[in-house]
Amino acid sequence: MSIIRHLHMVSDSTGETVSSVVRSVMSQFEEVALEEHMWALVRTRGQMERAIEGIEKHPGIVLYTVINQEMQAILLDACQKLRIPCVPVLSRVMREMTSFLGVEAKASPGRQHQLDEEYFARVDAINFTLAHDDGQNTDDLEEADVVLVGVSRTSKTPTCVYLSYRGINAANVPYVKGCPLPENLYTLKKPLVVGLVITPDRLLQIRKSRLVSLHEGRNTDYVDMDAIKEEVLEARKIFNQYSWPVIDVTRRSVEEVTAKIMQYYTEYKDGGTVRVEKTDGD
């Protein structure tokens, strides 16, 4: 039986950082069932007191990303009285960065979410990605930073969305058996083109689940194993022909695929070439 524990996340911003840390850590504790409590945008004494009331009602470990020292002190004092652990998520990193850079950090809550030039660049990237999803508007693919190519159901769209949140202008083009890819795809100079592949067995499983969700019961080449094998093989041949880096998404999450593409994109920007690990294209 799972162990149920309460976990409180207290943030003076959106809570995205502390939430990401919790997800990463808790992936290593499968036997534990957490009831999470998010206290976001906590910037005043009254807001902190309401968070503490919630912590008192359901005692459990507290993780916080709060910059203001007065707010920190109130939270730490309350947790000490309740005899529950209170963990600062960013303090060690902040100390080390301050020591390394020789500059004191600005104690401004939510600075990472300011409406600055970087923020609007991310918005533009998201708009670009949405406008260039699934083979749309291929005439201006040269404006992309990354172009993903792959057969249907290789997570091209969600991967592009993740990339756009990083400020990357990402487009994706589906490979459909019997349909030629856009001619300009083969002559792109600026974007990094990446091929996404998957094993036929896994692809068949995903496509069957997709048809079930759509209440579609017809037998088509879309879920025919022989047709799928040929489709995947033809896609691989094109990727190899044009020396595009290839990533096998069979056992990778969208987050992992995105991280790998970001690694390749950094190398591509630095030197125009990408060192591909053998396992990525296997």
C-alpha positions as CSV (number, residue, x, y, z in Angstrom):
1,M,0.0,0.0,0.0
2,S,1.3,3.5,-0.9
3,I,2.4,5.8,1.9
4,I,0.5,9.0,1.9
5,R,2.4,12.2,2.9
6,H,1.7,15.9,2.7
7,L,4.1,18.2,0.8
8,H,3.8,21.9,0.8
9,M,5.4,24.1,-1.9
10,V,5.6,27.8,-1.0
11,S,6.7,30.3,-3.7
12,D,6.7,34.0,-4.1
13,S,6.2,33.5,-7.8
14,T,4.3,31.0,-9.9
15,G,5.7,27.9,-8.2
16,E,7.0,26.5,-11.4
17,T,10.6,26.0,-10.1
18,V,9.7,24.3,-6.9
19,S,7.1,22.2,-8.6
20,S,9.7,21.0,-11.2
21,V,12.1,20.1,-8.4
22,V,9.4,18.1,-6.6
23,R,8.5,16.2,-9.8
24,S,12.1,15.3,-10.5
25,V,12.8,14.1,-6.9
26,M,9.5,12.2,-6.4
27,S,10.1,10.2,-9.6
28,Q,12.6,8.2,-7.4
29,F,10.0,7.4,-4.8
30,E,7.3,5.4,-6.5
31,E,6.0,3.8,-3.3
32,V,5.0,7.1,-1.9
33,A,1.7,8.9,-2.6
34,L,2.0,12.6,-2.1
35,E,-0.8,15.1,-1.5
36,E,0.7,18.3,-2.8
37,H,-0.3,21.7,-1.6
38,M,0.8,24.7,-3.7
39,W,1.1,28.2,-2.1
40,A,2.0,30.5,-5.0
41,L,2.5,34.2,-5.2
42,V,3.2,34.5,-1.5
43,R,4.6,38.0,-1.1
44,T,2.9,39.6,1.9
45,R,2.7,38.7,5.6
46,G,-1.0,37.9,5.2
47,Q,-0.4,35.6,2.3
48,M,2.3,33.8,4.2
49,E,0.1,33.4,7.3
50,R,-2.6,31.7,5.1
51,A,0.0,29.3,3.8
52,I,1.1,28.5,7.3
53,E,-2.5,27.8,8.3
54,G,-2.7,25.3,5.5
55,I,0.6,23.7,6.7
56,E,-0.7,23.5,10.2
57,K,-3.9,21.8,9.0
58,H,-1.9,19.2,7.0
59,P,1.6,18.9,8.5
60,G,4.3,17.8,6.0
61,I,7.6,18.7,4.5
62,V,7.8,22.3,3.2
63,L,9.9,23.2,0.1
64,Y,10.1,26.9,-0.7
65,T,11.4,29.4,-3.2
66,V,10.9,32.7,-1.4
67,I,13.4,35.6,-1.9
68,N,12.3,38.1,0.7
69,Q,14.2,37.4,4.0
70,E,11.3,38.6,6.2
71,M,8.9,36.1,4.5
72,Q,11.5,33.4,4.9
73,A,11.9,34.1,8.6
74,I,8.2,33.8,9.2
75,L,7.9,30.5,7.3
76,L,11.0,29.1,9.0
77,D,9.8,30.1,12.5
78,A,6.4,28.5,11.9
79,C,7.9,25.2,10.6
80,Q,10.3,25.1,13.5
81,K,7.4,25.4,16.0
82,L,5.6,22.7,14.1
83,R,8.7,20.5,14.1
84,I,8.5,19.9,10.4
85,P,11.4,20.2,7.8
86,C,11.5,23.4,5.8
87,V,13.8,23.2,2.8
88,P,15.0,26.2,0.7
89,V,15.2,25.0,-2.9
90,L,17.5,27.7,-4.3
91,S,19.6,29.0,-1.4
92,R,22.6,26.8,-2.0
93,V,22.6,27.6,-5.7
94,M,22.2,31.3,-5.0
95,R,25.1,31.3,-2.5
96,E,27.4,29.5,-4.9
97,M,26.5,31.8,-7.8
98,T,27.1,34.9,-5.6
99,S,30.5,33.6,-4.6
100,F,31.5,32.7,-8.1
101,L,30.2,35.9,-9.7
102,G,31.2,38.2,-6.9
103,V,27.8,40.0,-7.2
104,E,24.9,40.0,-4.8
105,A,21.6,38.7,-6.3
106,K,18.7,41.0,-6.6
107,A,15.9,39.9,-4.2
108,S,13.0,40.4,-6.6
109,P,10.3,37.8,-6.7
110,G,9.3,36.5,-10.1
111,R,12.1,38.1,-12.1
112,Q,12.2,35.0,-14.4
113,H,8.7,35.8,-15.5
114,Q,9.2,39.5,-16.2
115,L,7.8,40.9,-19.5
116,D,11.3,41.4,-21.0
117,E,12.8,40.9,-24.4
118,E,13.4,37.2,-23.7
119,Y,9.8,36.7,-22.6
120,F,8.4,38.2,-25.9
121,A,10.9,36.1,-27.9
122,R,9.4,33.0,-26.3
123,V,5.9,34.2,-27.2
124,D,7.0,34.7,-30.8
125,A,8.6,31.2,-30.8
126,I,5.3,29.7,-29.6
127,N,3.4,31.5,-32.3
128,F,5.8,30.4,-34.9
129,T,5.6,26.8,-33.8
130,L,1.8,26.8,-33.9
131,A,1.8,28.3,-37.4
132,H,4.3,25.6,-38.6
133,D,2.8,22.5,-37.1
134,D,2.2,19.3,-39.0
135,G,3.6,20.6,-42.3
136,Q,1.8,24.0,-42.4
137,N,3.5,27.0,-44.0
138,T,6.5,25.2,-45.3
139,D,7.5,28.0,-47.7
140,D,9.3,29.9,-44.9
141,L,11.0,26.9,-43.1
142,E,14.3,28.8,-43.5
143,E,13.1,31.0,-40.6
144,A,13.0,28.1,-38.2
145,D,15.7,27.2,-35.8
146,V,14.8,23.5,-35.7
147,V,12.7,21.4,-38.1
148,L,11.5,18.0,-37.0
149,V,10.6,15.3,-39.5
150,G,9.0,11.9,-38.7
151,V,6.2,9.6,-39.4
152,S,2.8,10.1,-37.7
153,R,2.8,9.7,-33.9
154,T,6.4,10.3,-33.2
155,S,5.6,13.2,-30.8
156,K,6.6,15.9,-33.3
157,T,4.0,18.5,-32.1
158,P,4.5,18.2,-28.3
159,T,8.3,18.3,-28.8
160,C,8.0,21.4,-30.9
161,V,5.9,23.0,-28.2
162,Y,8.5,22.2,-25.6
163,L,11.2,23.7,-27.8
164,S,9.1,26.9,-28.3
165,Y,9.0,27.4,-24.6
166,R,12.8,27.5,-24.7
167,G,12.5,30.3,-27.3
168,I,13.2,28.0,-30.2
169,N,11.4,28.5,-33.5
170,A,10.4,24.9,-34.1
171,A,8.5,23.5,-37.1
172,N,7.6,19.9,-37.9
173,V,6.9,18.1,-41.2
174,P,5.2,14.7,-41.3
175,Y,6.6,12.0,-43.4
176,V,3.7,10.2,-45.2
177,K,4.4,7.2,-47.4
178,G,3.8,8.2,-51.0
179,C,3.7,11.9,-50.3
180,P,6.9,13.9,-51.2
181,L,8.4,16.1,-48.5
182,P,8.7,19.9,-49.3
183,E,11.5,20.5,-51.7
184,N,13.0,23.3,-49.7
185,L,13.4,20.9,-46.8
186,Y,16.5,19.4,-48.5
187,T,18.2,22.8,-49.0
188,L,17.7,24.5,-45.7
189,K,20.8,26.4,-44.5
190,K,19.9,28.0,-41.1
191,P,17.7,25.4,-39.3
192,L,18.8,22.2,-37.8
193,V,16.8,19.4,-39.3
194,V,16.2,16.4,-37.0
195,G,14.6,13.0,-37.9
196,L,12.5,11.3,-35.3
197,V,12.2,7.5,-35.5
198,I,10.4,4.8,-33.5
199,T,10.2,1.0,-33.6
200,P,7.3,-0.4,-35.7
201,D,6.0,-2.4,-32.7
202,R,5.7,0.7,-30.5
203,L,4.3,2.8,-33.3
204,L,1.6,0.2,-34.0
205,Q,0.6,0.2,-30.4
206,I,0.4,4.0,-30.3
207,R,-1.6,4.2,-33.5
208,K,-4.1,1.6,-32.4
209,S,-4.7,3.4,-29.1
210,R,-5.2,6.6,-31.1
211,L,-7.8,5.0,-33.3
212,V,-9.6,3.6,-30.2
213,S,-9.7,7.1,-28.7
214,L,-11.3,8.3,-32.0
215,H,-13.8,5.4,-32.1
216,E,-12.4,4.4,-35.4
217,G,-12.6,0.7,-36.1
218,R,-11.6,0.4,-39.8
219,N,-8.5,-1.6,-40.8
220,T,-6.1,0.7,-42.7
221,D,-2.4,0.9,-43.6
222,Y,-2.2,3.2,-40.7
223,V,-2.2,0.2,-38.4
224,D,-0.9,-2.5,-40.7
225,M,2.4,-3.8,-39.5
226,D,3.9,-4.4,-42.9
227,A,3.0,-0.9,-44.0
228,I,4.3,0.6,-40.8
229,K,7.7,-1.2,-41.2
230,E,8.0,0.0,-44.8
231,E,7.0,3.6,-43.7
232,V,9.6,3.7,-40.9
233,L,12.3,2.2,-43.1
234,E,11.7,4.8,-45.9
235,A,11.8,7.6,-43.4
236,R,15.1,6.4,-42.0
237,K,16.6,6.1,-45.5
238,I,15.7,9.8,-46.2
239,F,17.2,10.9,-42.9
240,N,20.4,9.0,-43.6
241,Q,20.6,10.3,-47.2
242,Y,20.7,13.9,-46.1
243,S,22.8,13.2,-43.0
244,W,20.2,14.6,-40.6
245,P,20.7,13.7,-36.9
246,V,18.3,11.0,-35.8
247,I,16.7,10.5,-32.4
248,D,14.8,7.3,-31.5
249,V,11.8,8.3,-29.5
250,T,10.7,4.7,-28.6
251,R,11.7,4.8,-25.0
252,R,12.2,8.6,-24.5
253,S,9.8,11.0,-23.0
254,V,9.0,14.3,-24.8
255,E,11.2,16.1,-22.2
256,E,14.1,13.8,-22.9
257,V,13.8,14.2,-26.7
258,T,13.6,18.0,-26.2
259,A,16.8,18.0,-24.1
260,K,18.6,15.9,-26.7
261,I,17.5,18.3,-29.5
262,M,18.6,21.3,-27.4
263,Q,22.0,19.6,-27.1
264,Y,22.3,19.1,-30.8
265,Y,21.1,22.6,-31.5
266,T,23.8,24.1,-29.3
267,E,26.4,22.1,-31.1
268,Y,24.9,23.1,-34.4
269,K,25.0,26.8,-33.6
270,D,28.6,26.6,-32.3
271,G,30.1,24.6,-35.2
272,G,27.6,23.7,-37.8
273,T,27.9,20.0,-37.0
274,V,26.3,17.6,-34.6
275,R,27.9,14.7,-32.9
276,V,25.2,12.0,-32.9
277,E,25.4,9.1,-30.4
278,K,25.0,5.8,-32.1
279,T,22.1,4.8,-29.8
280,D,20.0,7.8,-31.0
281,G,19.6,6.4,-34.5
282,D,19.4,2.7,-33.6
